[in-house]
Amino acid sequence: MTVTLRVRQATTFISRLKGLLGMKEFPLGVDALLLSPCNAIHTVGMGFAIDLVFLDSHNKVIRVVKNIFPGKLYVSEPGARSVLEMAAGHSSYINLCDTIITNTFQEDAS
């Protein structure tokens, strides 16, 4: 299946490092934060739980991790090229082998 998401991109080192840190809730108007290139994340310093969708170089889903609470030191997927961070519970319609099409809502300038 193909899934289209409205994303905010984090493609620079600083924007990937910051990610969703410091936010109290998931940003309105977007389905996910796309970290690329990226194959590992942490939730130290985050204010809310998230779902993770790991994608290969063709934007095919290779792993979905649900409901990661703040304070988790490390979640990784060695074969991933990018990671979608979504509000907890919002990845329920995404399955392994789905292809993700991203419509960029905002690209970080950081």
N, C-alpha and C positions, 0 to 999 in steps of 0.2 A: 504494500500500500504506500501511497505517497501522501505525506503530511506537509502542509504549508504553515509556517509560523512567522509571526511578526517579531523580529529580534532587534535587540541593541547589540552591536558588535564591540568586542574588546579585542583589538588586534595588536596593540602596542604592549611592550613590557609593563609599563606603568598601569595601563587600563586593565590588563589581565591580573596584575598583582592586586589592584584595588577591588575589582569585581563588584560584588554587592556589599562589601564591608561598609559598616557605618549606617546602613539603611535599616529602618525599623520594620519595613514591609516591602514586598516585591513591587517594583515600579509599575505604575498604571500605564496602560496603552501598549504594552509589549507582552508577548507570550514567554519570551526567554532572553537570557543574556548568552550570547555566543562567544566563547573564549577560543581563539584560534591564532596560532597553533597552541594546543594544550592537550595533555592526556592525564592530568592529575589536579586535584583541587583540595582545599581545606576549608573548614567552616569556622575556624577560630576567629572570634570577633564579630561574627554575624549575629543578627538579631532575630532570625526566624529560620525555620526548617525549609529545605529545598529538595527538589528531585533533580537528578543528574541524568543526562542522556549523552552517552559517549558515541561519537561518530567517526567513521573511517574517512579516508581521503575522498570518497565518493558521496559523502553525506549519508551513508547507510548506517543505521543504528546497530551498534555492536554490543551495547550494554545499557541497561536502565537500572538506576539505583534510586529507590524511593525513600522519601522522608528522612533525609540526613539532617540531624539536629545540629544546632550551633555547638562549636567546641570540638568537632571531629578533626583530628590532626591531618588525615591523609586518605583520600580515595583516588585510586588510579586504575587506568586501563592501558596497558602498554601498547596495544595496537591502535589506539585512538589518535586522530589528527586534531579533533576539536571536541569541546564539551558544551552542551546546553545546560544552563542552570535555570530551573523553572520553579515557580512557587510549589510548595509541597502539595501533592495530590493532582497537579495539573499535567502530569505525564501519563495519566491513566489510559489514554487512547493511543499511546505510542508503543509499538512492539518491536522486538528484534527483527532485523532485516527491512524495516520500513525505510524509505528514502525521505529525507527531510529537505524541503525547499524553504529557503530563508528569504523573507522580504525584509530588508534592512530598514528599520524605523529611524535609527540614530546610530551613527558610528562615533565612537569615542575619539576625541581629538588629543587626549593625553598621551 
